[in-house]
Amino acid sequence: MRKLASKIARESLPILILAKDVLNCGFNLDLDKALKFKIECFANCFGTEDHDEGIAAFIEKRKLSFKDK
């Protein structure tokens, strides 16, 4: 369990917050509203600096360096 927690902790904080919101809020919505909410949160990920860092790190084949922005 600690290994998984450590792996999750290395990810982008804003993205983790959005993922947590999708999971927590999705349970209280009907399927259509839950899917729309998920799509909105997913789209919000693209406007973050961490998204750009993830793409750059992948292309440059290097480790990620998230700034939580």
N, CA, C and O atoms as a Tripos MOL2 file, in Angstrom:
@<TRIPOS>MOLECULE
protein
  276   275    69     0     0
PROTEIN
NO_CHARGES

@<TRIPOS>ATOM
      1 N           0.8160   -1.1860    0.0000 N.3       1 MET1
      2 CA          0.0000    0.0000    0.0000 C.3       1 MET1
      3 C           0.8680    1.2610    0.0000 C.2       1 MET1
      4 O           0.5360    2.2400   -0.6690 O.2       1 MET1
      5 N           1.9570    1.2440    0.7330 N.am      2 ARG2
      6 CA          2.8540    2.4070    0.7660 C.3       2 ARG2
      7 C           3.5000    2.6470   -0.5930 C.2       2 ARG2
      8 O           3.7210    3.7910   -0.9910 O.2       2 ARG2
      9 N           3.7960    1.5740   -1.2940 N.am      3 LYS3
     10 CA          4.4000    1.6940   -2.6140 C.3       3 LYS3
     11 C           3.4390    2.4280   -3.5530 C.2       3 LYS3
     12 O           3.8540    3.3090   -4.3070 O.2       3 LYS3
     13 N           2.1690    2.0670   -3.5050 N.am      4 LEU4
     14 CA          1.1610    2.7170   -4.3270 C.3       4 LEU4
     15 C           0.9980    4.1810   -3.9160 C.2       4 LEU4
     16 O           0.9210    5.0610   -4.7730 O.2       4 LEU4
     17 N           0.9450    4.4400   -2.6190 N.am      5 ALA5
     18 CA          0.8080    5.8150   -2.1260 C.3       5 ALA5
     19 C           2.0010    6.6660   -2.5540 C.2       5 ALA5
     20 O           1.8320    7.8300   -2.9160 O.2       5 ALA5
     21 N           3.1820    6.1040   -2.5150 N.am      6 SER6
     22 CA          4.3830    6.8190   -2.9350 C.3       6 SER6
     23 C           4.3360    7.1390   -4.4210 C.2       6 SER6
     24 O           4.7320    8.2260   -4.8420 O.2       6 SER6
     25 N           3.8590    6.2060   -5.1990 N.am      7 LYS7
     26 CA          3.7390    6.4110   -6.6430 C.3       7 LYS7
     27 C           2.7230    7.5140   -6.9460 C.2       7 LYS7
     28 O           2.9770    8.3740   -7.7890 O.2       7 LYS7
     29 N           1.6040    7.4930   -6.2800 N.am      8 ILE8
     30 CA          0.5680    8.5030   -6.4820 C.3       8 ILE8
     31 C           1.0760    9.8810   -6.0570 C.2       8 ILE8
     32 O           0.7750   10.8780   -6.7120 O.2       8 ILE8
     33 N           1.8330    9.9440   -4.9800 N.am      9 ALA9
     34 CA          2.3280   11.2240   -4.4490 C.3       9 ALA9
     35 C           3.2880   11.9270   -5.4100 C.2       9 ALA9
     36 O           3.4990   13.1340   -5.2920 O.2       9 ALA9
     37 N           3.8660   11.1980   -6.3480 N.am     10 ARG10
     38 CA          4.7800   11.8040   -7.3200 C.3      10 ARG10
     39 C           4.0380   12.4770   -8.4700 C.2      10 ARG10
     40 O           4.6510   13.1740   -9.2780 O.2      10 ARG10
     41 N           2.7510   12.2790   -8.5470 N.am     11 GLU11
     42 CA          1.9730   12.8380   -9.6580 C.3      11 GLU11
     43 C           1.6220   14.3000   -9.4000 C.2      11 GLU11
     44 O           1.8660   14.8280   -8.3150 O.2      11 GLU11
     45 N           1.0500   14.9420  -10.4080 N.am     12 SER12
     46 CA          0.6720   16.3520  -10.3390 C.3      12 SER12
     47 C          -0.4940   16.5550   -9.3690 C.2      12 SER12
     48 O          -1.5400   15.9190   -9.5060 O.2      12 SER12
     49 N          -0.3110   17.4340   -8.4000 N.am     13 LEU13
     50 CA         -1.3380   17.6740   -7.3920 C.3      13 LEU13
     51 C          -2.6560   18.1680   -7.9980 C.2      13 LEU13
     52 O          -3.7090   17.6390   -7.6410 O.2      13 LEU13
     53 N          -2.6440   19.1570   -8.8990 N.am     14 PRO14
     54 CA         -3.9320   19.5910   -9.4710 C.3      14 PRO14
     55 C          -4.6640   18.4650  -10.2040 C.2      14 PRO14
     56 O          -5.8910   18.3830  -10.1510 O.2      14 PRO14
     57 N          -3.9270   17.6150  -10.8730 N.am     15 ILE15
     58 CA         -4.5530   16.5110  -11.5920 C.3      15 ILE15
     59 C          -5.1150   15.4900  -10.6050 C.2      15 ILE15
     60 O          -6.1960   14.9440  -10.8250 O.2      15 ILE15
     61 N          -4.3900   15.2310   -9.5280 N.am     16 LEU16
     62 CA         -4.8970   14.3140   -8.5020 C.3      16 LEU16
     63 C          -6.1710   14.8480   -7.8580 C.2      16 LEU16
     64 O          -7.0920   14.0890   -7.5560 O.2      16 LEU16
     65 N          -6.2120   16.1580   -7.6520 N.am     17 ILE17
     66 CA         -7.4150   16.7730   -7.0760 C.3      17 ILE17
     67 C          -8.6010   16.5870   -8.0080 C.2      17 ILE17
     68 O          -9.6990   16.2510   -7.5630 O.2      17 ILE17
     69 N          -8.3850   16.8050   -9.3070 N.am     18 LEU18
     70 CA         -9.4650   16.5990  -10.2780 C.3      18 LEU18
     71 C          -9.9130   15.1360  -10.3000 C.2      18 LEU18
     72 O         -11.1090   14.8500  -10.3480 O.2      18 LEU18
     73 N          -8.9610   14.2270  -10.2650 N.am     19 ALA19
     74 CA         -9.3000   12.7980  -10.2670 C.3      19 ALA19
     75 C         -10.1100   12.4290   -9.0250 C.2      19 ALA19
     76 O         -11.0730   11.6660   -9.1040 O.2      19 ALA19
     77 N          -9.7140   12.9710   -7.8940 N.am     20 LYS20
     78 CA        -10.4490   12.7060   -6.6520 C.3      20 LYS20
     79 C         -11.8690   13.2650   -6.7350 C.2      20 LYS20
     80 O         -12.8220   12.6210   -6.2960 O.2      20 LYS20
     81 N         -12.0050   14.4710   -7.3020 N.am     21 ASP21
     82 CA        -13.3330   15.0530   -7.4820 C.3      21 ASP21
     83 C         -14.2100   14.1880   -8.3740 C.2      21 ASP21
     84 O         -15.3910   13.9900   -8.0880 O.2      21 ASP21
     85 N         -13.6330   13.6750   -9.4560 N.am     22 VAL22
     86 CA        -14.3970   12.8120  -10.3660 C.3      22 VAL22
     87 C         -14.8990   11.5840   -9.6180 C.2      22 VAL22
     88 O         -16.0590   11.1940   -9.7540 O.2      22 VAL22
     89 N         -14.0200   10.9800   -8.8300 N.am     23 LEU23
     90 CA        -14.4250    9.7700   -8.0960 C.3      23 LEU23
     91 C         -15.4710   10.0800   -7.0300 C.2      23 LEU23
     92 O         -16.4850    9.3900   -6.9270 O.2      23 LEU23
     93 N         -15.2210   11.1140   -6.2420 N.am     24 ASN24
     94 CA        -16.1470   11.4350   -5.1520 C.3      24 ASN24
     95 C         -17.4960   11.9420   -5.6520 C.2      24 ASN24
     96 O         -18.5420   11.5070   -5.1710 O.2      24 ASN24
     97 N         -17.4740   12.8460   -6.5990 N.am     25 CYS25
     98 CA        -18.7250   13.4310   -7.0880 C.3      25 CYS25
     99 C         -19.4700   12.4930   -8.0280 C.2      25 CYS25
    100 O         -20.7000   12.5000   -8.0730 O.2      25 CYS25
    101 N         -18.7350   11.6990   -8.7670 N.am     26 GLY26
    102 CA        -19.3490   10.7960   -9.7380 C.3      26 GLY26
    103 C         -20.3090    9.7970   -9.1290 C.2      26 GLY26
    104 O         -21.2750    9.3860   -9.7730 O.2      26 GLY26
    105 N         -20.0540    9.4110   -7.9100 N.am     27 PHE27
    106 CA        -20.9260    8.4350   -7.2480 C.3      27 PHE27
    107 C         -22.3010    9.0150   -6.9490 C.2      27 PHE27
    108 O         -23.2750    8.2730   -6.8240 O.2      27 PHE27
    109 N         -22.3850   10.3310   -6.8340 N.am     28 ASN28
    110 CA        -23.6440   10.9750   -6.4730 C.3      28 ASN28
    111 C         -24.4220   11.5000   -7.6750 C.2      28 ASN28
    112 O         -25.4510   12.1550   -7.5070 O.2      28 ASN28
    113 N         -23.9440   11.2190   -8.8830 N.am     29 LEU29
    114 CA        -24.5960   11.7000  -10.0920 C.3      29 LEU29
    115 C         -25.1200   10.5380  -10.9180 C.2      29 LEU29
    116 O         -24.6320    9.4130  -10.8160 O.2      29 LEU29
    117 N         -26.1310   10.8310  -11.7430 N.am     30 ASP30
    118 CA        -26.5470    9.7940  -12.6740 C.3      30 ASP30
    119 C         -25.4670    9.6500  -13.7450 C.2      30 ASP30
    120 O         -24.5710   10.4890  -13.8420 O.2      30 ASP30
    121 N         -25.5480    8.6040  -14.5360 N.am     31 LEU31
    122 CA        -24.4660    8.2810  -15.4670 C.3      31 LEU31
    123 C         -24.1680    9.4190  -16.4350 C.2      31 LEU31
    124 O         -23.0010    9.7600  -16.6300 O.2      31 LEU31
    125 N         -25.1820   10.0130  -17.0420 N.am     32 ASP32
    126 CA        -24.9450   11.0900  -18.0070 C.3      32 ASP32
    127 C         -24.2370   12.2780  -17.3750 C.2      32 ASP32
    128 O         -23.2860   12.8110  -17.9480 O.2      32 ASP32
    129 N         -24.6930   12.6970  -16.1970 N.am     33 LYS33
    130 CA        -24.0700   13.8380  -15.5240 C.3      33 LYS33
    131 C         -22.6570   13.4920  -15.0680 C.2      33 LYS33
    132 O         -21.7610   14.3330  -15.1370 O.2      33 LYS33
    133 N         -22.4520   12.2720  -14.6060 N.am     34 ALA34
    134 CA        -21.1230   11.8400  -14.1630 C.3      34 ALA34
    135 C         -20.1380   11.8520  -15.3290 C.2      34 ALA34
    136 O         -18.9980   12.2900  -15.1780 O.2      34 ALA34
    137 N         -20.5780   11.3700  -16.4940 N.am     35 LEU35
    138 CA        -19.7000   11.3580  -17.6650 C.3      35 LEU35
    139 C         -19.3770   12.7770  -18.1320 C.2      35 LEU35
    140 O         -18.2420   13.0620  -18.5140 O.2      35 LEU35
    141 N         -20.3620   13.6570  -18.1040 N.am     36 LYS36
    142 CA        -20.1120   15.0560  -18.4850 C.3      36 LYS36
    143 C         -19.1250   15.7070  -17.5190 C.2      36 LYS36
    144 O         -18.2330   16.4480  -17.9340 O.2      36 LYS36
    145 N         -19.2920   15.4260  -16.2320 N.am     37 PHE37
    146 CA        -18.3760   15.9780  -15.2330 C.3      37 PHE37
    147 C         -16.9580   15.4580  -15.4530 C.2      37 PHE37
    148 O         -15.9870   16.2070  -15.3460 O.2      37 PHE37
    149 N         -16.8550   14.1710  -15.7590 N.am     38 LYS38
    150 CA        -15.5480   13.5650  -16.0190 C.3      38 LYS38
    151 C         -14.8900   14.2310  -17.2250 C.2      38 LYS38
    152 O         -13.6980   14.5380  -17.1900 O.2      38 LYS38
    153 N         -15.6460   14.4520  -18.2710 N.am     39 ILE39
    154 CA        -15.1180   15.0950  -19.4760 C.3      39 ILE39
    155 C         -14.6420   16.5130  -19.1730 C.2      39 ILE39
    156 O         -13.5860   16.9270  -19.6510 O.2      39 ILE39
    157 N         -15.4130   17.2590  -18.3820 N.am     40 GLU40
    158 CA        -15.0210   18.6190  -18.0100 C.3      40 GLU40
    159 C         -13.7100   18.6220  -17.2230 C.2      40 GLU40
    160 O         -12.8260   19.4400  -17.4790 O.2      40 GLU40
    161 N         -13.5930   17.7070  -16.2690 N.am     41 CYS41
    162 CA        -12.3680   17.6220  -15.4710 C.3      41 CYS41
    163 C         -11.1790   17.2190  -16.3370 C.2      41 CYS41
    164 O         -10.0810   17.7580  -16.1930 O.2      41 CYS41
    165 N         -11.4080   16.2690  -17.2360 N.am     42 PHE42
    166 CA        -10.3490   15.8260  -18.1420 C.3      42 PHE42
    167 C          -9.8800   16.9910  -19.0110 C.2      42 PHE42
    168 O          -8.6800   17.1760  -19.2110 O.2      42 PHE42
    169 N         -10.8200   17.7690  -19.5230 N.am     43 ALA43
    170 CA        -10.4720   18.9260  -20.3540 C.3      43 ALA43
    171 C          -9.6710   19.9550  -19.5560 C.2      43 ALA43
    172 O          -8.7730   20.5960  -20.1020 O.2      43 ALA43
    173 N          -9.9850   20.1160  -18.2810 N.am     44 ASN44
    174 CA         -9.2510   21.0700  -17.4350 C.3      44 ASN44
    175 C          -7.7870   20.6750  -17.2630 C.2      44 ASN44
    176 O          -6.9400   21.5330  -17.0150 O.2      44 ASN44
    177 N          -7.4870   19.4030  -17.3890 N.am     45 CYS45
    178 CA         -6.1020   18.9460  -17.2600 C.3      45 CYS45
    179 C          -5.2150   19.5340  -18.3500 C.2      45 CYS45
    180 O          -4.0280   19.7710  -18.1250 O.2      45 CYS45
    181 N          -5.7800   19.7690  -19.5210 N.am     46 PHE46
    182 CA         -4.9930   20.2360  -20.6500 C.3      46 PHE46
    183 C          -4.5110   21.6720  -20.4890 C.2      46 PHE46
    184 O          -3.5920   22.0930  -21.1920 O.2      46 PHE46
    185 N          -5.1070   22.4240  -19.5850 N.am     47 GLY47
    186 CA         -4.7060   23.8050  -19.3810 C.3      47 GLY47
    187 C          -3.6560   23.9950  -18.3080 C.2      47 GLY47
    188 O          -3.3770   25.1260  -17.9110 O.2      47 GLY47
    189 N          -3.0750   22.9210  -17.8360 N.am     48 THR48
    190 CA         -2.1100   23.0360  -16.7430 C.3      48 THR48
    191 C          -0.6690   22.9980  -17.2550 C.2      48 THR48
    192 O          -0.3780   22.4190  -18.3020 O.2      48 THR48
    193 N           0.2140   23.6250  -16.4960 N.am     49 GLU49
    194 CA          1.6390   23.5580  -16.8170 C.3      49 GLU49
    195 C           2.1550   22.1250  -16.6700 C.2      49 GLU49
    196 O           3.0610   21.7030  -17.3890 O.2      49 GLU49
    197 N           1.5670   21.3870  -15.7320 N.am     50 ASP50
    198 CA          2.0030   20.0030  -15.5270 C.3      50 ASP50
    199 C           1.6610   19.1310  -16.7460 C.2      50 ASP50
    200 O           2.3790   18.1780  -17.0460 O.2      50 ASP50
    201 N           0.5830   19.4530  -17.4350 N.am     51 HIS51
    202 CA          0.2540   18.7290  -18.6670 C.3      51 HIS51
    203 C           1.3660   18.9480  -19.6890 C.2      51 HIS51
    204 O           1.8480   18.0040  -20.3140 O.2      51 HIS51
    205 N           1.7650   20.2090  -19.8460 N.am     52 ASP52
    206 CA          2.8440   20.5270  -20.7840 C.3      52 ASP52
    207 C           4.1330   19.8240  -20.3950 C.2      52 ASP52
    208 O           4.8600   19.3260  -21.2550 O.2      52 ASP52
    209 N           4.4180   19.7830  -19.0900 N.am     53 GLU53
    210 CA          5.6180   19.0950  -18.6030 C.3      53 GLU53
    211 C           5.5340   17.6050  -18.9070 C.2      53 GLU53
    212 O           6.5290   17.0000  -19.3060 O.2      53 GLU53
    213 N           4.3760   17.0140  -18.7260 N.am     54 GLY54
    214 CA          4.2150   15.5920  -19.0110 C.3      54 GLY54
    215 C           4.4760   15.2650  -20.4690 C.2      54 GLY54
    216 O           5.1480   14.2820  -20.7810 O.2      54 GLY54
    217 N           3.9460   16.0880  -21.3590 N.am     55 ILE55
    218 CA          4.1610   15.8790  -22.7890 C.3      55 ILE55
    219 C           5.6440   16.0580  -23.1290 C.2      55 ILE55
    220 O           6.2280   15.2450  -23.8450 O.2      55 ILE55
    221 N           6.2440   17.1320  -22.6060 N.am     56 ALA56
    222 CA          7.6560   17.4040  -22.8890 C.3      56 ALA56
    223 C           8.5500   16.2710  -22.3700 C.2      56 ALA56
    224 O           9.4650   15.8300  -23.0650 O.2      56 ALA56
    225 N           8.2830   15.8120  -21.1670 N.am     57 ALA57
    226 CA          9.0960   14.7360  -20.5910 C.3      57 ALA57
    227 C           8.9720   13.4580  -21.4150 C.2      57 ALA57
    228 O           9.9540   12.7400  -21.6060 O.2      57 ALA57
    229 N           7.7780   13.1800  -21.8950 N.am     58 PHE58
    230 CA          7.5670   11.9920  -22.7240 C.3      58 PHE58
    231 C           8.3580   12.1040  -24.0260 C.2      58 PHE58
    232 O           9.0610   11.1700  -24.4140 O.2      58 PHE58
    233 N           8.2420   13.2440  -24.6940 N.am     59 ILE59
    234 CA          8.9340   13.4440  -25.9710 C.3      59 ILE59
    235 C          10.4450   13.4080  -25.7910 C.2      59 ILE59
    236 O          11.1640   12.8430  -26.6140 O.2      59 ILE59
    237 N          10.9240   14.0210  -24.6990 N.am     60 GLU60
    238 CA         12.3610   14.0860  -24.4450 C.3      60 GLU60
    239 C          12.8910   12.8420  -23.7350 C.2      60 GLU60
    240 O          14.0880   12.7330  -23.4720 O.2      60 GLU60
    241 N          11.9930   11.9100  -23.4280 N.am     61 LYS61
    242 CA         12.3530   10.6460  -22.7660 C.3      61 LYS61
    243 C          13.1390   10.8920  -21.4850 C.2      61 LYS61
    244 O          14.2270   10.3530  -21.2820 O.2      61 LYS61
    245 N          12.5500   11.7260  -20.6250 N.am     62 ARG62
    246 CA         13.1880   12.0450  -19.3450 C.3      62 ARG62
    247 C          12.1440   11.9250  -18.2300 C.2      62 ARG62
    248 O          10.9480   11.7770  -18.4840 O.2      62 ARG62
    249 N          12.6280   11.9920  -17.0050 N.am     63 LYS63
    250 CA         11.7250   11.9130  -15.8560 C.3      63 LYS63
    251 C          10.8990   13.1790  -15.7410 C.2      63 LYS63
    252 O          11.3220   14.2650  -16.1390 O.2      63 LYS63
    253 N           9.7190   13.0100  -15.1910 N.am     64 LEU64
    254 CA          8.8110   14.1390  -14.9830 C.3      64 LEU64
    255 C           9.3110   15.0430  -13.8830 C.2      64 LEU64
    256 O           9.9860   14.6010  -12.9530 O.2      64 LEU64
    257 N           8.9750   16.3120  -13.9960 N.am     65 SER65
    258 CA          9.2970   17.2800  -12.9580 C.3      65 SER65
    259 C           8.0930   18.2110  -12.8110 C.2      65 SER65
    260 O           8.1000   19.3440  -13.2930 O.2      65 SER65
    261 N           7.0760   17.7120  -12.1410 N.am     66 PHE66
    262 CA          5.8410   18.4950  -11.9850 C.3      66 PHE66
    263 C           6.0540   19.6670  -11.0400 C.2      66 PHE66
    264 O           6.8220   19.5780  -10.0820 O.2      66 PHE66
    265 N           5.3600   20.7730  -11.3250 N.am     67 LYS67
    266 CA          5.4240   21.9750  -10.4880 C.3      67 LYS67
    267 C           4.1220   22.2070   -9.7530 C.2      67 LYS67
    268 O           3.9630   23.2100   -9.0580 O.2      67 LYS67
    269 N           3.1830   21.2710   -9.9070 N.am     68 ASP68
    270 CA          1.8620   21.3720   -9.2920 C.3      68 ASP68
    271 C           1.1410   22.6470   -9.7230 C.2      68 ASP68
    272 O           0.5100   23.3280   -8.9150 O.2      68 ASP68
    273 N           1.2500   22.9480  -11.0050 N.am     69 LYS69
    274 CA          0.5660   24.1010  -11.5760 C.3      69 LYS69
    275 C          -0.1770   23.6830  -12.8220 C.2      69 LYS69
    276 O          -0.8250   24.5110  -13.4620 O.2      69 LYS69
@<TRIPOS>BOND
     1     1     2 1
     2     2     3 1
     3     3     4 2
     4     3     5 am
     5     5     6 1
     6     6     7 1
     7     7     8 2
     8     7     9 am
     9     9    10 1
    10    10    11 1
    11    11    12 2
    12    11    13 am
    13    13    14 1
    14    14    15 1
    15    15    16 2
    16    15    17 am
    17    17    18 1
    18    18    19 1
    19    19    20 2
    20    19    21 am
    21    21    22 1
    22    22    23 1
    23    23    24 2
    24    23    25 am
    25    25    26 1
    26    26    27 1
    27    27    28 2
    28    27    29 am
    29    29    30 1
    30    30    31 1
    31    31    32 2
    32    31    33 am
    33    33    34 1
    34    34    35 1
    35    35    36 2
    36    35    37 am
    37    37    38 1
    38    38    39 1
    39    39    40 2
    40    39    41 am
    41    41    42 1
    42    42    43 1
    43    43    44 2
    44    43    45 am
    45    45    46 1
    46    46    47 1
    47    47    48 2
    48    47    49 am
    49    49    50 1
    50    50    51 1
    51    51    52 2
    52    51    53 am
    53    53    54 1
    54    54    55 1
    55    55    56 2
    56    55    57 am
    57    57    58 1
    58    58    59 1
    59    59    60 2
    60    59    61 am
    61    61    62 1
    62    62    63 1
    63    63    64 2
    64    63    65 am
    65    65    66 1
    66    66    67 1
    67    67    68 2
    68    67    69 am
    69    69    70 1
    70    70    71 1
    71    71    72 2
    72    71    73 am
    73    73    74 1
    74    74    75 1
    75    75    76 2
    76    75    77 am
    77    77    78 1
    78    78    79 1
    79    79    80 2
    80    79    81 am
    81    81    82 1
    82    82    83 1
    83    83    84 2
    84    83    85 am
    85    85    86 1
    86    86    87 1
    87    87    88 2
    88    87    89 am
    89    89    90 1
    90    90    91 1
    91    91    92 2
    92    91    93 am
    93    93    94 1
    94    94    95 1
    95    95    96 2
    96    95    97 am
    97    97    98 1
    98    98    99 1
    99    99   100 2
   100    99   101 am
   101   101   102 1
   102   102   103 1
   103   103   104 2
   104   103   105 am
   105   105   106 1
   106   106   107 1
   107   107   108 2
   108   107   109 am
   109   109   110 1
   110   110   111 1
   111   111   112 2
   112   111   113 am
   113   113   114 1
   114   114   115 1
   115   115   116 2
   116   115   117 am
   117   117   118 1
   118   118   119 1
   119   119   120 2
   120   119   121 am
   121   121   122 1
   122   122   123 1
   123   123   124 2
   124   123   125 am
   125   125   126 1
   126   126   127 1
   127   127   128 2
   128   127   129 am
   129   129   130 1
   130   130   131 1
   131   131   132 2
   132   131   133 am
   133   133   134 1
   134   134   135 1
   135   135   136 2
   136   135   137 am
   137   137   138 1
   138   138   139 1
   139   139   140 2
   140   139   141 am
   141   141   142 1
   142   142   143 1
   143   143   144 2
   144   143   145 am
   145   145   146 1
   146   146   147 1
   147   147   148 2
   148   147   149 am
   149   149   150 1
   150   150   151 1
   151   151   152 2
   152   151   153 am
   153   153   154 1
   154   154   155 1
   155   155   156 2
   156   155   157 am
   157   157   158 1
   158   158   159 1
   159   159   160 2
   160   159   161 am
   161   161   162 1
   162   162   163 1
   163   163   164 2
   164   163   165 am
   165   165   166 1
   166   166   167 1
   167   167   168 2
   168   167   169 am
   169   169   170 1
   170   170   171 1
   171   171   172 2
   172   171   173 am
   173   173   174 1
   174   174   175 1
   175   175   176 2
   176   175   177 am
   177   177   178 1
   178   178   179 1
   179   179   180 2
   180   179   181 am
   181   181   182 1
   182   182   183 1
   183   183   184 2
   184   183   185 am
   185   185   186 1
   186   186   187 1
   187   187   188 2
   188   187   189 am
   189   189   190 1
   190   190   191 1
   191   191   192 2
   192   191   193 am
   193   193   194 1
   194   194   195 1
   195   195   196 2
   196   195   197 am
   197   197   198 1
   198   198   199 1
   199   199   200 2
   200   199   201 am
   201   201   202 1
   202   202   203 1
   203   203   204 2
   204   203   205 am
   205   205   206 1
   206   206   207 1
   207   207   208 2
   208   207   209 am
   209   209   210 1
   210   210   211 1
   211   211   212 2
   212   211   213 am
   213   213   214 1
   214   214   215 1
   215   215   216 2
   216   215   217 am
   217   217   218 1
   218   218   219 1
   219   219   220 2
   220   219   221 am
   221   221   222 1
   222   222   223 1
   223   223   224 2
   224   223   225 am
   225   225   226 1
   226   226   227 1
   227   227   228 2
   228   227   229 am
   229   229   230 1
   230   230   231 1
   231   231   232 2
   232   231   233 am
   233   233   234 1
   234   234   235 1
   235   235   236 2
   236   235   237 am
   237   237   238 1
   238   238   239 1
   239   239   240 2
   240   239   241 am
   241   241   242 1
   242   242   243 1
   243   243   244 2
   244   243   245 am
   245   245   246 1
   246   246   247 1
   247   247   248 2
   248   247   249 am
   249   249   250 1
   250   250   251 1
   251   251   252 2
   252   251   253 am
   253   253   254 1
   254   254   255 1
   255   255   256 2
   256   255   257 am
   257   257   258 1
   258   258   259 1
   259   259   260 2
   260   259   261 am
   261   261   262 1
   262   262   263 1
   263   263   264 2
   264   263   265 am
   265   265   266 1
   266   266   267 1
   267   267   268 2
   268   267   269 am
   269   269   270 1
   270   270   271 1
   271   271   272 2
   272   271   273 am
   273   273   274 1
   274   274   275 1
   275   275   276 2
@<TRIPOS>SUBSTRUCTURE
     1 MET1         2 RESIDUE 1 A MET
     2 ARG2         6 RESIDUE 1 A ARG
     3 LYS3        10 RESIDUE 1 A LYS
     4 LEU4        14 RESIDUE 1 A LEU
     5 ALA5        18 RESIDUE 1 A ALA
     6 SER6        22 RESIDUE 1 A SER
     7 LYS7        26 RESIDUE 1 A LYS
     8 ILE8        30 RESIDUE 1 A ILE
     9 ALA9        34 RESIDUE 1 A ALA
    10 ARG10       38 RESIDUE 1 A ARG
    11 GLU11       42 RESIDUE 1 A GLU
    12 SER12       46 RESIDUE 1 A SER
    13 LEU13       50 RESIDUE 1 A LEU
    14 PRO14       54 RESIDUE 1 A PRO
    15 ILE15       58 RESIDUE 1 A ILE
    16 LEU16       62 RESIDUE 1 A LEU
    17 ILE17       66 RESIDUE 1 A ILE
    18 LEU18       70 RESIDUE 1 A LEU
    19 ALA19       74 RESIDUE 1 A ALA
    20 LYS20       78 RESIDUE 1 A LYS
    21 ASP21       82 RESIDUE 1 A ASP
    22 VAL22       86 RESIDUE 1 A VAL
    23 LEU23       90 RESIDUE 1 A LEU
    24 ASN24       94 RESIDUE 1 A ASN
    25 CYS25       98 RESIDUE 1 A CYS
    26 GLY26      102 RESIDUE 1 A GLY
    27 PHE27      106 RESIDUE 1 A PHE
    28 ASN28      110 RESIDUE 1 A ASN
    29 LEU29      114 RESIDUE 1 A LEU
    30 ASP30      118 RESIDUE 1 A ASP
    31 LEU31      122 RESIDUE 1 A LEU
    32 ASP32      126 RESIDUE 1 A ASP
    33 LYS33      130 RESIDUE 1 A LYS
    34 ALA34      134 RESIDUE 1 A ALA
    35 LEU35      138 RESIDUE 1 A LEU
    36 LYS36      142 RESIDUE 1 A LYS
    37 PHE37      146 RESIDUE 1 A PHE
    38 LYS38      150 RESIDUE 1 A LYS
    39 ILE39      154 RESIDUE 1 A ILE
    40 GLU40      158 RESIDUE 1 A GLU
    41 CYS41      162 RESIDUE 1 A CYS
    42 PHE42      166 RESIDUE 1 A PHE
    43 ALA43      170 RESIDUE 1 A ALA
    44 ASN44      174 RESIDUE 1 A ASN
    45 CYS45      178 RESIDUE 1 A CYS
    46 PHE46      182 RESIDUE 1 A PHE
    47 GLY47      186 RESIDUE 1 A GLY
    48 THR48      190 RESIDUE 1 A THR
    49 GLU49      194 RESIDUE 1 A GLU
    50 ASP50      198 RESIDUE 1 A ASP
    51 HIS51      202 RESIDUE 1 A HIS
    52 ASP52      206 RESIDUE 1 A ASP
    53 GLU53      210 RESIDUE 1 A GLU
    54 GLY54      214 RESIDUE 1 A GLY
    55 ILE55      218 RESIDUE 1 A ILE
    56 ALA56      222 RESIDUE 1 A ALA
    57 ALA57      226 RESIDUE 1 A ALA
    58 PHE58      230 RESIDUE 1 A PHE
    59 ILE59      234 RESIDUE 1 A ILE
    60 GLU60      238 RESIDUE 1 A GLU
    61 LYS61      242 RESIDUE 1 A LYS
    62 ARG62      246 RESIDUE 1 A ARG
    63 LYS63      250 RESIDUE 1 A LYS
    64 LEU64      254 RESIDUE 1 A LEU
    65 SER65      258 RESIDUE 1 A SER
    66 PHE66      262 RESIDUE 1 A PHE
    67 LYS67      266 RESIDUE 1 A LYS
    68 ASP68      270 RESIDUE 1 A ASP
    69 LYS69      274 RESIDUE 1 A LYS
